[in-house]
Amino acid sequence: MTTSSETLEGMQALEYTPRRERGLVRDALRRLWGNRGAKVGLAIVLFFVIVGYVIAPLFFPYNPRTDRDLSGRLSPPTREHPFGTDELGRDILTRIAHGTRISFTVGLFAVLFASTVGTVLGLTSGYVGGSVETVVMRSMDVVLAFPALLLAIAIVAMRGPGLNNTMFALGITYIPIYARLARSSVMGIKELDYITAATAVGVPSRRILVRHVLPNSLSPLIVQFTLMIATAIIETAALGFLGLGAQPPSPEWGAMLSNGYKFLTVGAWWALMFPGLAIIFVVIGFNLVGDGLRDALDPRLRRVGG
């Protein structure tokens, strides 16, 4: 008859050793770095991060909010203003560079909030099951019944326009995505032998979730986190375009688009094109990084035997 101590020894043998974990991480990083698309995407994201957080505050000569020159309004691109000026004579390049921080901040914190809350709900409901799972998942279905952008618009309209409310609204709309993804991962993991053995010897459920279930559920959650930042940036721009995001004179890309398209009829194409290109390149960058992470973390691509 197998004793409890023998069962515990078997469980310990099933756990990943630190060396094996480091080997898997190194292998994933190696495959990520070998993905040309991922490197291009990472270079794009890092470029915008450096421009927005390092170069813009230190080296750009204009203030994106207050430096106005009505005599030079809607000036085309020149050496002094490489991206031209807007309807108030503000330098568009400076506003795009400073707007990077707004878009990245909203995207990061909205997705971070959604992934934290959604992962906790998904892990708990999937592992506990029963009425807890039913209540949580049906609540997520109710949220998913509404188009994400329309739900975000409704939340912002109720709470009032502004950057903080935009982050909160987007975070709420993204929670069901992570809850369902985490639950689907748990449903397969909790049936594995080492989870059954841990439960049989009385390991607390919280420890099983934190030590065994969560680490084995991280791969799809990390990939989704990266891809959702791109989605959050697009929807932040959409809310800004509608006047529900960051308020003037904040240099938010969506608000710049909303102002810029009005002047296409007078030939001021630069007021619309450059903020739009900034959104396109950032979204492409995050999508390429997300695709590379998906391939790097796919267990089917891991080399057997290190």
N, C-alpha and C positions, 0 to 999 in steps of 0.2 A: 504494500500500500504506500502511495506517495505521501510524504509528510508535508506539512506547511512550509518547513524550511527548504525542502527540495523544490517546492513550487516557487518560492521566492527566488531561489538560485536560478531557476529556469527563466523567471521573469527578468532578472538582471542580465541574463545572457542575451535576452531578446532586445534589450535596450541598446540604442546606438551608443557607441563609445565616442569620446571626444575626438579621437583620431579619425574615426569614420565620418563624423559630422564635418570636421574640417576638410576631409577629402571630398565630400559631396559639395561643400561650398566652393572649394577651389575648382572643382570640375565645372560647376555651374558658371562661375566667373570666367573660366577659360572659354567655355562655349559662348558666353555672352560677348566677350571681347572678340571672338572669332566671327561674330555676326556683323557683316558690313552695314546692314541697315540699322542695327542697334547703335553702332559707333557714330553713324551719321546723325541719328536722332539725339544721342547724348551730346554730340558736339553742338547741335542747334540749341538744345535746352541750356547747356552751360554757357553758350554765347549770350543768350538773353539774360541769364542770371548775372553774369559778369557785367553786362551793360547796365542792367536795371539796378543792381545792388552795389556796384563798385564804381563804375565809370560815371554814370549819370549824376550821383550826388557830389562827386569830387571835381569833375572836369567839364561838365556842360555849363556854358556861361549864362544860360537863361533860366529864369524861374518859370516852371510850367503853369503856374496859377496866376501870377501877378504881372509878368513882363508882357505888356501889350504895346502895340504900335499901330494905331488905327491908320496912320498914313501908309503903312506897308501891309495892309490886310489883303489876304488872298494873293500874296506874291508867289510866283512860280519858283521852283527849285533854283537856288543860286549857290555860290560858294559860301556865303554867309548863312544861308538857310538851305541846307542840302535837300530837305523834304518840303520846302516851301513854308508858308505861314497859313494860319486859319482865318476865320472871319473877323477875329479880333487882333490879328497881327502877331499871334503867339507862334513860336517856333514849333513846328509839328514834330521834328526829330526829337526835340527835348521832351515833348509831351508823350510821345510813344515810349521813349526810354523810361521815363518815370512811371508810365502806365503799366510797365512790366510788373512792377512790384504789386500793384493793385490786382491784376489778373492772377498772378501767381499766389498771392496771399488768399484771395477768395477761393481759388481752386483747391489749394492745399488744405485749408482749414475746413472747408465744406466736406471734402472727401475724407479727411481725418475724422471728423465728427461722425459722418455716416458709417465709415468702416468700423469704428470703435463700437458704436451702439448696435449696428447691424450684426457684427460678428458675435457680440455677447448674446444677443437675442437668438441668433441662429444656432450657436453652439449649445446654449442651454435648452432650447426647445427640441433640437435634434437628439440630444443625449437623454434628456428626461422623458420626452415623449408624452403620450396621454393627453390630458386636458390642457396642459401647458403648451404643448406643441400646437394643438388645435387653435387655441386663443391667439397665440403669437402669429401663426401663419395666416389665419383668416384676417387678422388685422393688417398684415403686410399685403394681402390680396386686395383689401379695400384701398390702400394707398396706391397700389399698382393699377387699380381700375381707372385712375385719372392720368391723363398725359402729364409727364413730368414737368414740362415747361409751363403748362396751364396751371398746375398745382402750385408751382413756385410763384407764378404771377399772382395767384389768389392769396397766398400767404403774405407776400410782400405788400399787396394792396391792403390787407387787413392790418399789418403791423406798421406800414409806412415805408416809403422808399429810403434807401440807404445801404451802405456797404455791409454793416452787421446783419441787417435783416436779409440781405441777399445770401450771405453765407448760411444763415440759419435755414432759409427756405430751401436752398439747394441741398443742404445736408439732410433735411427731412425727406425730400423726394428720393434720395439715393439709399436711404436705410434699407428698404426692402430688397434691393439688389444684393447687398452683402448678407442680409439675413438668410435669404434663400440659398445663396452660394455656400455659406458656412453650414447651413443645415444639410445640404446635399452631401458635403464632404463628411460630416459627422455620421450620417446614416450608413456610409460604407465602412468608416473606420471603427465604429463601436462594435461591429460584428467580428472584428479580427481576434485571433486567439489571445494575444497579449493583453487586450482590453478585458476579455472574459476572465483571464487568469488574475488580473489586478482586482477586478470586482469580486472574484471568489475569495480572495485572501483578505478582503476588507479594506482595501485602499480607498480613502475618501474620494467621493466623486469630484470634488474640486481639484484634488491633486491629479486625478486621471485626466480631467479636461485640460489643465494647465501644462502638465508634463508630457502627455502622450497625444491627446486629440488635437490640441491647438497647433503644436509644431508640425504635425502631419497634414494640417489643413491650410498652412500658410501659402503654399505655392500659388494656387488660384487666386487667393485674396490679394497677394502682392501684385500679381499681374493686373487684376481688376482695379487696384488702387491707382496704378500708373495710367491705365486707359481712362479712368473716370476723371482724372485731373484735366485731360484734354476736353472731355465733355463738359466739365464744370466751367472751363474757360470760355467755351462757345456759349453756354447758357448765361454766363455772367455778361458777356457782350450783348446777348439778346435782350436781357433785362435792362442793361444800360441803354441800348438802342431805343427801348420803349420808355425810357425815362424813369425806370423803377430801380436802377442800380445806384452806383456812386453818383452823387449830385455835383453839378457845376460848382466851382471850376476844376474839380478833380479830373486828371487826365486819363480817364478810363477809356479803353479802346472802343467799346460799344457806343458810349456817348459821343466819341469822336466820329464814329461812322454816322450816327444820327444827325450830327451837325454837318458833316461833310457832304452827304448825298444831296443836300438842298442846293448846293452850289455847282452841281454838275452842269446845269443849264447855262452857267456863265463861263464854263471851261475850266473850272478849278478842280480838275481830276485828282490832283495830288492830295487834297483834303480827305478824299475817300479811299484812294488806292493804298496809301502807305499804312494806315491803321488796319485795313483789311489784310494786307500782306503779312503784317505782324501776327495777326490771329492765325492765319493759314500756316505760317512756318512753325509757330509754337505748337499748334495742334498736330501737325505732321511729326514734329520732333517727339512729342510724348507718345504718339501712336507707334512710331518706330521703336522706341525704347520698350514699350509694352509688348510689342510683338517679339522683340528679342528676348525679353524676360520669359515670355511664355515658352519659347523654344528652349531656353537655357534651363528652366525649372521643370521641364517635362520629364517625368521619371522614365519614360520609355526611351529617352535618348541618353540616359546615363550609362557610362561604360561599366561593364561588369568586372569586378575584381580590382577596381581602382585604376 
